Amino acid sequence: MDPLTILIDWFPYLLTGIFITVGLVAVALIIGVVLGLPMALGQVYGKLPLRSAISVYVWFFRGLPVLVLLFLFYFGIFPGLGLDLPAFVVGAVVLGLRGAAYQSQIFRGAIQSISEGQMTAARSLGMSRTQAIRSIILPQAMRIALPGWSNEYPEILTESSICYAIGVAELLTRSSQIVSQTYVTMPIYLACAVIFILLSYAGTSLIQRLEKRIAIPGFGPGNSS
């Protein structure tokens, strides 16, 4: 059978894998931000025990390969806690926890780039430390962090294919299943690669548009002071 005909016939099946891949990435990014931002604040403003605990977390999740983390949580930690979670949930959580370790450092660098004088000025106006962080520091830091944070999207997108190892029916898994059914290898995997490239380009383009929209005037490359 013609490879193009096979691709057309199996595309609905492949499409479900695309949705699962996008879902993995979306959930992982959300987890990364929800955990990474508080960890960044803890590293900058927290006391020594909290900073040390966060450093251990970052060291652990940045020091182990994604595949090892997936196996560790899927076959070890979650079952040991009595949790029988679907492979998709485990994959998304592991990618999110790992992403949080990297994103926390992106946010930390952005927070530390804000002049300490702004905190001093806010406190002199009667703001509490929490109010100053929420109203003065974070709005600027999040905009500064966006260019670095945008690299997390294609990174997590490519890492999502490793969830194949624990049985998540994402894009690569679906492609491999089609190959096993049709014995057509190159066209299927080539289509898989093209889809990954298109997903990466589409997501990165959207983030870059957002970056330009909320950029701080006069700050960053290409802006004059």
Buried (B, 14 or more C-beta within 10 A) or exposed (E): EEBEEBBEEBEEBBEEBBEBBBBBBBBBBEBBBEBBBBBBBBBBBBEEEBBEBBBEBBEEBEEEEBBEBBBEBBEEEBEEEEEEBEBBBBBBBBBBBBBBBBBBBBBBBBBEEBEEEEBEEBBEEEBEEEEBBEEBBBEBBBBBBBBBBBBBBBBBBBBBBBBBBBBBBBBBBBBBBBBEEBEBBEBBBEBBEEBBEEBBEEBBEEBEEEBEEEBEEEEEEEEEE
